[in-house]
């Protein structure tokens, strides 16, 4: 099609739509709602996705956790009641894993991997809310990406000598020392006094919500055992407190090799036969991200399906209006054909009008969807992301709706007999 003719058709399309403002606005309402939903929800889902990935990345890329059960098993459809029957992890398991050839370091995290130990921290006449208490070893910072913001973490000697030292999360730090340096201060955890030696940095949280990720304190695992013990309650099966194991492969050793060796060690310790499945979970950053990817993809697909309903309704409206427009302009079509307009030119005229109409609705939907995302962000602090491809999807969907639903009336217009069209009243 010649450039001049294309520009002329665009001008005619604009004049037609401008001459029927109310009808055009009502026609594209479904398109606007559909594209607004896609762009607005995509901005929120993507923002939540990025913040969740940041929180998952606090687990080092090579770090391997061994847990009684985790989201990895839950996502694969394992029965929750059966997972509760699995044996608990123990500090002795960490010692056995440390002997594997590919493992550089291991740690045990008491009070994690299950119902956490919860206590208040007291400083003078102030007290915190109920906090999660973890007991671990000096290698914990090497296995995670959570920095020590103030002071330091405890060392190997303090773990071996059961020193009563404590590292605060951001929650108790801000509650007890809003304007003071906490290092060297004596606080009370339950009935036991501890010296504050460090404060952890703020952890990223999904969506920026207060999930309690910073409401915790960490003490040496030997001190934890002295104060809280390791058994949650005595039964014939010897139930344990929540225990999570962590391991890091040696430099240059593939993580898959380390995973295989850890699995072999744990299966031997649990006395599993070759035909029995693992009764523990091996958790890595990639495994958690894989679980989240499956959830986010399903969510996005559901969003597209729901938005497509609005787009379909809008598309049917476009087809109806364009069919009415062909009927109303039958005589005009006859005049144009009598003056030498070809079928393809008539086809393009009505098809471009339909695309122009739906694309205008798409642009309006993109603007409104972006505005909703920005408004939610400023009102609640919820993170958003407005990637360029969400705008491209919006324009592409709206234009495609115009082509698909505008084709039938455009073909009908192009096939009108010029003589019959001129006689139309």
Buried (B, 14 or more C-beta within 10 A) or exposed (E): EEEEEEEEBBEBBEEBBEEBEEBBBEBBBBBBBBBBBBBBBBBBBBBBBBBBBBBBBBBBEBBBBBBBBBBBBBBEEBEEEEBEEBBBBBBEBBEBBBEBEBBBBBBBBBBBBBEBBEBEBBBEEEBBEEBBBBBBBBBBBBBBBBEBEBBEBBBEEBBEEBBBBBBBBBBBBBBBBEEEEBBEBEBBBBEBEBBBBBBBBBBBBBBBEEEBBBBBBBBBBBBBBBBBBBEBEEEEEEEBBBBBBBBBBBEEBEBEBBBBBBBEBBBEBBEBEEEEEEBBBBBBBEBBBEBBEEEBEEBBEEBBEEBBEBBBBBBEBBBEBBBEBBEEBBEEBBBBBEEEBEEEBBBBBBBBBBBBBBBBBBBBBBBBBBEBBBEBBEEEEBBBBBEEEBBEBBBEBBBBBBBBBBBBBBBBBBEBEBEEBBEBE
